[in-house]
């Protein structure tokens, strides 16, 4: 049966939605005490099918739906694949994490992914808002999923209240855009801004939307919710919300800035210059004082949001490609780090502080080695995805003559070494000899699905560091698709000309 183009365009979202609904229906008829693990495997199968469909869509060119408000192109497909990969890794690492309401957890993860994917393929601001709300509602609930823990409930409430406030800014920006241009289509706004006699109004509406998106990506000064929410939320949920929603928000930000307001790049690039420098500095300086692992990684995510914002200050081809590549690199290494934290602490999260990780290498050498690898990648050590991600971002900034921003980024990368290596030192330090058995909690046995998820994250981080050519090729093609929506097929040979020193990826 031949499906219409509009149905094919949203087929990934349809599959995820139907899978989530099916999980909820099956959950309702299962007897109490019955294992919910098969529901998790069903969620994994649905997400995997979504990734396969997205790869198929890449061969079909540009697809549109709902009167052009949805546009599926190489740019959106890049983020669809990234979100699907993060969701699969999250589900693999948390199949046995929740003993109660596990079916609801699997369904909420899928529904959140639907909103994230809808955000990345929307070229109309109201559709972006709908996707943002679908994603946000799911993550608000997931943040408080450990209902017996006061810190988890507190994190959910804080996330909901501050998130609603930030979303209001985004909605006000959409209202101003409609009032100034008579449309909420990104293409129509770009055409109107190019001929507008009121550039101040256009910059105001963009600034309002930047506030809402800045909250979602944890960019300073919109980052205050991040440490508390990350500390209280379940570890696998933090791994998800620190990567997939951020990827979707950065995709929207790329589309709005480079496609909606290209004529004002000289203005918004300087604003993002300041946000990037502020995020890198506040994130790294805040992480220096942390002794809780999740809070340290929360401040680390703020800093990495700043590194990624550096790409927005570059010229369109290199900047977009660098942002796409860094998003993929950060998702792999941060997802891996939180997967290790999930396995080390278990469902009760008994190990939280740096001191609790002391001697982990003796108890669980494989987990300690994986954590060390992900931390070194977050630092930006060569032969890891973090190194090549920072290399592309800072190179793009230097091409745009933002030398001081690159210098600030490099200095902050040096500062980050301290707190990452402090945790690594605890992992490989011999525990205190007179410590009681109660002081050293046994690490739970890692399940086979969790091993698969950790292996995939580690392999992706390594491949992005030593053989990044294929991802760079897709990132460059996504960049050209964003700038020229008429592109329908990728170039015959991989081309990394928009990323400096592309020969390093071979």
Beta strands, then each sheet from edge to edge (+ up, - down):
strand 1: 63-65
strand 2: 70-72
sheet 1: 1+ 2-
end
